[in-house]
Amino acid sequence: MSGPPPRERRSAPPLYDQLQRSLRRSIEDGTLAAGDPLPGEHRLCEIHAVSRTVVRQALGMLEHEGVIVRIKGKGTYVAPGRSSELPASRLRGLREEMAAQGGEVTGDVLRHETVPAPSQVAGQLGLAPQEDATVLERLRHVDGEPWSLSATWLPPRLGRLLDGADLAIASLYQVLEEHGVRAVSGERAVEAALTDEREGRLLHLGPQRPVLRMTSTTADERGRPIEHVVALHRGDRSRFVVPVFRGAETGHLVHGDG
């Protein structure tokens, strides 16, 4: 009678996986801190006795997960930690959220003008096709680092309220509230997206890099649309948190067609 079949020998993890785990441990235990440079590829080959292909695979995995960032012509660095956890269900502006968490928000106004609204924006704001709307595009920084790129569209009756406000530092919601306009309801959607060349340059990511795109439309107490926003958030700096409750319908899944 033959004995039990021999156990299959467990193979060791691939070298690139072993290397990325080793580098990750150095980051998690504080040996390498946020912003610290990693040794160059040749040096990593020497330290860990592996090929350059293995090093590149390991670094690629860590970069994909947002653990490190590679800057062309400069080197590879430990990525900063995520700036915050933003409640996606709370109607507060970025400045209010960051102030509550001790972060400092600054911004650059890239565009502020009144133009015919694109059809999708007009529909969200309850405007007629090609009716004028105010668009405000801002690049926001948290603690000095690029964090989000947003385009906010407002109906003309509200766009005029922004005249004279320092929109580089002012909270849009606070400016509107000073004129008696208050956001009380809305809908937000968060999805994965890729940067184009301009977006990648402004966010210091590069083109075809993953970001979180949040689309939001808010309304006042009478149900009238206040704003429609499309914002790109750096996925390595931000995280959205949505409270859920058993038995409550807090959202729905939308299947896109591309």
Secondary structure as the mmCIF struct_conf table of DSSP 4:
data_model
#
loop_
_struct_conf.conf_type_id
_struct_conf.id
_struct_conf.beg_label_comp_id
_struct_conf.beg_label_asym_id
_struct_conf.beg_label_seq_id
_struct_conf.end_label_comp_id
_struct_conf.end_label_asym_id
_struct_conf.end_label_seq_id
HELX_LH_PP_P HELX_LH_PP_P1 PRO A 4 PRO A 14
HELX_RH_AL_P HELX_RH_AL_P1 LEU A 15 GLU A 28
TURN_TY1_P TURN_TY1_P1 ASP A 29 GLY A 30
BEND BEND1 THR A 31 LEU A 32
TURN_TY1_P TURN_TY1_P2 ALA A 34 GLY A 35
HELX_LH_PP_P HELX_LH_PP_P2 ASP A 36 ASP A 36
STRN STRN1 PRO A 37 PRO A 37
HELX_LH_PP_P HELX_LH_PP_P3 LEU A 38 GLY A 40
HELX_RH_AL_P HELX_RH_AL_P2 GLU A 41 HIS A 48
TURN_TY1_P TURN_TY1_P3 ALA A 49 ALA A 49
HELX_RH_AL_P HELX_RH_AL_P3 ARG A 52 HIS A 64
TURN_TY1_P TURN_TY1_P4 GLU A 65 GLY A 66
BEND BEND2 VAL A 67 VAL A 67
STRN STRN2 ILE A 68 ILE A 71
TURN_TY1_P TURN_TY1_P5 LYS A 72 LYS A 74
STRN STRN3 GLY A 75 VAL A 78
HELX_LH_PP_P HELX_LH_PP_P4 ALA A 79 ARG A 82
STRN STRN4 SER A 84 PRO A 87
TURN_TY1_P TURN_TY1_P6 ALA A 88 SER A 89
BEND BEND3 ARG A 90 ARG A 90
HELX_RH_AL_P HELX_RH_AL_P4 LEU A 94 ALA A 100
TURN_TY1_P TURN_TY1_P7 GLN A 101 GLY A 102
STRN STRN5 VAL A 105 PRO A 116
HELX_LH_PP_P HELX_LH_PP_P5 ALA A 117 PRO A 118
HELX_RH_AL_P HELX_RH_AL_P5 SER A 119 LEU A 125
TURN_TY1_P TURN_TY1_P8 GLY A 126 GLY A 126
HELX_LH_PP_P HELX_LH_PP_P6 LEU A 127 ALA A 128
TURN_TY1_P TURN_TY1_P9 PRO A 129 GLN A 130
STRN STRN6 ASP A 132 VAL A 142
TURN_TY1_P TURN_TY1_P10 ASP A 143 GLY A 144
STRN STRN7 GLU A 145 LEU A 154
HELX_RH_AL_P HELX_RH_AL_P6 PRO A 156 GLY A 159
HELX_RH_3T_P HELX_RH_3T_P1 ARG A 160 LEU A 162
TURN_TY1_P TURN_TY1_P11 ASP A 163 GLY A 164
TURN_TY1_P TURN_TY1_P12 LEU A 167 ILE A 169
BEND BEND4 ALA A 170 ALA A 170
HELX_RH_AL_P HELX_RH_AL_P7 LEU A 172 GLU A 178
TURN_TY1_P TURN_TY1_P13 HIS A 179 GLY A 180
STRN STRN8 SER A 185 LEU A 194
HELX_RH_AL_P HELX_RH_AL_P8 GLU A 197 LEU A 202
TURN_TY1_P TURN_TY1_P14 LEU A 203 HIS A 204
BEND BEND5 LEU A 205 LEU A 205
TURN_TY1_P TURN_TY1_P15 PRO A 207 GLN A 208
STRN STRN9 PRO A 210 ALA A 219
TURN_TY1_P TURN_TY1_P16 GLU A 221 ARG A 222
BEND BEND6 GLY A 223 GLY A 223
STRN STRN10 PRO A 225 ARG A 234
TURN_TY1_P TURN_TY1_P17 GLY A 235 ARG A 237
STRN STRN11 SER A 238 VAL A 241
TURN_TY1_P TURN_TY1_P18 ARG A 246 GLY A 247
#
